[in-house]
């Protein structure tokens, strides 16, 4: 297999890892259903789980739609926010991903998967921003 450039390889690794359902050190959808007593919370959990299912099949637009719906139904669902962050990251919407990950972390600061996804994303996003700044400076010269 040919060696990919660093940034492409990094993105490819993130995409591949998001398809894993457990045990990875890279951003991944949270799979467990929420056990909220409200009907909105239950429906949000169902949308979240369906989003994970379709994401594992590579249907990222559908997954993002389901996770947006889950957040709409239950804005306090940290897993749906986390998963929406994964989808935004996957589609290159990095500011939206950052917002979603930060919200997930605020809602569930002790959730290790969410914390790990947030920290990995922040690290990769900061590297990307530095690289973009350096490239812009080089073009101006």
N, C-alpha and C positions, 0 to 999 in steps of 0.2 A: 504494500500500500504506500503511495507517495506521501511524503511528509508535507503537511499543510503549513502555511505561514502561521506564526504565533497567534494572531488575533482570530483567524479563522478556526484554528485548532481549538482555541479556548471556547469559542461559541459552539463548535461542534461537540465538545465535551459537555458543556452545559446542557445542550439539547438532548444528548444521549442520556445524561444523568436524570433529566426530568422524567424520562420514561420509566425509570426504576421506581418501584413501589416501596422500597425500604433499604436501610443499611448504607446509603450513600452519603458521602460528605459534600455533595453538591446539591444545589437547589432542586427540590422535588415537591410535587403536590402532596398535601396532607390528605390521607385517605379516610380517616375515621369519621363516622357520622356524628353530628352533634346530638346531644340528648336533651335539648331544650324542651321544656314543657309546652311552649307555645306552638301553635300550628305553623306560624311563620318560621320558627326555629327548626321544626321537623322538616318542613318543605325545603328550607335552606340546606339542611344536611343532605337531603335527597339530590338537590341540584348539584351540590358540591361533589358528592360521590359519582354522579353521572358524569360530571366534568372530568374527574380523574379517569374514569373508564374511557371516555372518548379521546382524552389526551394520550393515553397509552396506545391508542390506535393511530396517533398522528393527526387527529382532527382538532387542531389547536384553536381555530376560530370558533368552533362549536364549544370547545372546553371553556374558552374565555367568556362566551355568551352565558354558559351555565354558571360560571363563577360570579359574573356580574349580577345575574339573577339571584344567586344565593346571597350576595351582599345586600342587594335591594330588599330581599325578604327578611333578612336578619343582619343589620349592620354591625352587630356585636359578635359575629361569627369569625373568629380569628383565622380559622383554617381556610375559609373562603377568600379572605383578604390575602393570605399567604399564596394560595393557588393562583389568584388573579395576578399577584406579583410575578409568579413563575411564567404565566402566559404573556404578560407584558414584556418581561425580560426576553422571552423567546421570540417575540415579534419586533424587538428593537425599540420598544416604547419605554426607555429607561427611566425617565422622570416619573411616569405612571407606575412603573414597577417599584421605584423607591417609595412612593406614597403608599402603595398597597402593603409592602413589607413593613414599613414603619407603623402603619395602622395595626397590622397583625401583631407586631411586637408589643405595641401599647396595650392591646386587648389581652394578650397572653404572654407576659414577660418571662414566665418560667418554662415555656414550651421550647425544648431544646431544638427541635426540628425547625421551628420558625426562627429562632435566634441564629441557628447555623445558616439557614437560607439567607437571612438578612446580612450576616457578616460576610458570607462569600460573595453576595451580590455587591455589597458596598466596596469590597476590595477590588473586584473586577471592574466595577463602574468607575472607580477612582483611577485605575490604570488606563481605562479607555479615555477618560477625560484628559489625563496628562498626555497621552499619545496624540489625541486630537489637537491639543494646544501646541504640542511640539511640531506637528505636521503643518499647522497653520502658520507658525513662525517661520518654518523652513520655506514655505511657499512665498512669504513676503520678502524673503532675501533675494 
